[in-house]
Amino acid sequence: MEYHEVMTLLGYTRHEWMNRLQLLHSYSKLGKDEKVQEKIEEAIHLADEERKLSNLNIPETLIWILSFNWTYSQFRIKFQVDEPIPKIWEYDKKIRENLEAVVDALSESTQEMELYEGLLHVKTRENEPIIELSFAGEFTGWDSLQMIGQKDCVLEVRIESLPEKKSRCTIVLACNL
């Protein structure tokens, strides 16, 4: 990663944390102590998940995940990391490449003005590291979504219907491929 890219990432991260602090400050001034506590708990949870993600020692994937919401305008993700995750660091570059390919393929089934909320969950299945990537929104092109399942790294694609013409697409990726 080049220095200017690091500086951009740090700038985005600082911006996000400043937004959280400003929100806390506003709720505090309005006397909304319950909201202040809720937002503090959210910030602590996010910082803990970032710590767990950082401790996986997968720098390429870490940077990709942390910059995801700024890179992909139609998607927003939160992330969750289970502990421990065995030997995931061995596959860092391939994980990032696979995640990029899957999100690019997923983008082909999105609608222009739709925002897709998602969760990236790093966990184990049968003692092997996997990533479960799930997005909800109004998708088009069901065939394109099913084609994602033909990628070598994809173990499973699940599509479930939600209210208001929305769906949840969950893609399970093997990390060790």
C-alpha positions as CSV (number, residue, x, y, z in Angstrom):
1,M,0.0,0.0,0.0
2,E,1.3,3.4,-0.9
3,Y,1.7,6.2,1.6
4,H,-1.1,8.3,0.0
5,E,-3.5,5.3,0.2
6,V,-2.6,4.9,3.9
7,M,-3.3,8.6,4.5
8,T,-6.6,8.3,2.7
9,L,-7.6,5.3,4.8
10,L,-6.6,7.1,8.0
11,G,-8.6,10.2,6.9
12,Y,-11.7,8.1,6.3
13,T,-11.3,6.3,9.7
14,R,-10.8,9.6,11.5
15,H,-13.8,11.0,9.8
16,E,-16.0,8.1,10.9
17,W,-14.8,8.4,14.5
18,M,-15.4,12.1,14.5
19,N,-18.9,11.6,13.2
20,R,-19.5,9.2,16.2
21,L,-18.1,11.7,18.7
22,Q,-20.2,14.5,17.2
23,L,-23.3,12.4,17.5
24,L,-22.5,11.6,21.1
25,H,-21.9,15.3,21.8
26,S,-25.3,16.2,20.3
27,Y,-27.2,13.6,22.2
28,S,-25.5,14.6,25.4
29,K,-26.4,18.3,24.9
30,L,-30.0,17.3,24.3
31,G,-30.0,15.3,27.5
32,K,-30.6,12.0,25.8
33,D,-28.5,9.9,28.2
34,E,-30.0,6.6,27.0
35,K,-29.0,7.4,23.4
36,V,-25.5,8.4,24.6
37,Q,-25.1,5.1,26.4
38,E,-26.4,3.2,23.3
39,K,-23.9,5.0,21.0
40,I,-21.0,4.5,23.4
41,E,-21.8,0.7,23.5
42,E,-21.9,0.6,19.7
43,A,-18.5,2.4,19.5
44,I,-17.0,0.0,22.0
45,H,-18.4,-3.0,20.1
46,L,-17.0,-1.7,16.8
47,A,-13.6,-1.0,18.3
48,D,-13.6,-4.6,19.7
49,E,-14.5,-6.1,16.3
50,E,-11.8,-3.9,14.6
51,R,-9.3,-5.2,17.2
52,K,-10.3,-8.9,16.5
53,L,-10.0,-8.3,12.8
54,S,-6.6,-6.6,13.1
55,N,-5.4,-9.6,15.3
56,L,-6.1,-12.0,12.5
57,N,-2.9,-10.7,10.8
58,I,-4.5,-10.3,7.4
59,P,-3.5,-6.8,6.4
60,E,-4.7,-6.8,2.8
61,T,-8.1,-8.1,3.8
62,L,-8.2,-5.8,6.8
63,I,-7.7,-2.7,4.7
64,W,-10.2,-3.9,2.1
65,I,-12.9,-4.4,4.9
66,L,-12.2,-1.1,6.7
67,S,-12.4,0.8,3.4
68,F,-15.3,-1.1,2.0
69,N,-18.0,1.4,2.9
70,W,-16.1,4.2,1.1
71,T,-15.2,2.1,-1.9
72,Y,-18.6,0.6,-2.7
73,S,-21.2,3.3,-2.7
74,Q,-24.2,0.9,-3.0
75,F,-23.2,-1.3,-0.1
76,R,-22.7,-0.9,3.6
77,I,-21.3,-3.6,5.8
78,K,-20.7,-4.2,9.4
79,F,-18.3,-7.0,10.4
80,Q,-18.0,-9.6,13.0
81,V,-15.0,-11.8,13.9
82,D,-15.3,-15.0,15.9
83,E,-12.2,-16.1,17.8
84,P,-10.0,-18.0,17.3
85,I,-9.6,-18.3,13.6
86,P,-6.9,-20.9,12.7
87,K,-4.1,-20.0,10.1
88,I,-6.2,-17.5,8.2
89,W,-3.2,-15.3,7.8
90,E,-1.8,-17.8,5.2
91,Y,-4.6,-16.9,2.8
92,D,-4.7,-13.1,3.2
93,K,-4.1,-12.0,-0.4
94,K,-6.4,-14.7,-1.8
95,I,-9.2,-13.8,0.6
96,R,-9.1,-10.1,-0.5
97,E,-9.1,-11.1,-4.2
98,N,-12.0,-13.5,-3.6
99,L,-14.0,-10.9,-1.7
100,E,-13.4,-8.3,-4.4
101,A,-14.5,-10.8,-7.1
102,V,-17.7,-11.8,-5.2
103,V,-18.7,-8.2,-4.5
104,D,-18.1,-7.2,-8.1
105,A,-20.2,-10.1,-9.2
106,L,-22.9,-9.2,-6.7
107,S,-22.9,-5.6,-8.0
108,E,-24.2,-6.9,-11.3
109,S,-27.5,-7.8,-9.6
110,T,-28.1,-4.5,-7.8
111,Q,-30.4,-1.7,-8.6
112,E,-28.9,1.7,-9.2
113,M,-30.6,3.7,-6.4
114,E,-30.8,0.8,-3.8
115,L,-28.5,0.7,-0.7
116,Y,-27.6,-2.9,0.3
117,E,-26.9,-3.4,4.0
118,G,-24.7,-6.3,4.9
119,L,-22.6,-8.3,7.4
120,L,-19.2,-9.8,6.8
121,H,-18.7,-12.6,9.4
122,V,-15.3,-14.3,9.8
123,K,-15.7,-17.6,11.5
124,T,-14.8,-21.3,11.3
125,R,-16.7,-24.3,9.9
126,E,-15.3,-27.7,10.6
127,N,-12.1,-26.1,11.9
128,E,-11.5,-24.2,8.7
129,P,-11.8,-20.4,8.3
130,I,-14.7,-19.2,6.2
131,I,-16.3,-15.8,5.5
132,E,-20.0,-15.4,5.4
133,L,-21.0,-12.3,3.4
134,S,-24.7,-11.4,3.6
135,F,-26.5,-8.4,1.9
136,A,-30.2,-7.4,2.0
137,G,-31.9,-5.3,-0.6
138,E,-33.8,-5.5,-3.9
139,F,-31.7,-7.6,-6.2
140,T,-32.3,-8.2,-9.9
141,G,-30.8,-11.0,-12.1
142,W,-31.3,-14.1,-9.9
143,D,-29.2,-16.0,-12.5
144,S,-26.2,-13.7,-11.8
145,L,-26.5,-14.3,-8.1
146,Q,-26.6,-18.1,-8.6
147,M,-23.5,-17.8,-10.9
148,I,-21.5,-16.5,-8.0
149,G,-21.8,-20.0,-6.5
150,Q,-19.7,-21.3,-9.4
151,K,-16.6,-19.4,-8.3
152,D,-14.0,-21.8,-6.8
153,C,-13.9,-20.0,-3.5
154,V,-17.6,-20.0,-2.9
155,L,-19.0,-22.9,-0.8
156,E,-22.6,-21.8,-0.8
157,V,-25.1,-19.2,-2.0
158,R,-28.4,-18.7,-0.2
159,I,-31.1,-16.4,-1.3
160,E,-34.1,-15.8,0.9
161,S,-37.1,-13.5,0.4
162,L,-37.8,-10.6,2.7
163,P,-40.8,-8.3,2.9
164,E,-41.2,-5.4,0.4
165,K,-39.7,-7.2,-2.7
166,K,-36.3,-7.5,-0.9
167,S,-34.1,-10.4,-0.5
168,R,-31.1,-11.5,1.5
169,C,-28.2,-13.0,-0.4
170,T,-25.7,-14.9,1.7
171,I,-22.4,-16.1,0.2
172,V,-20.1,-18.4,2.1
173,L,-16.5,-18.2,1.0
174,A,-13.7,-20.7,1.8
175,C,-10.6,-18.9,3.0
176,N,-8.1,-21.7,2.3
177,L,-8.6,-21.8,-1.5
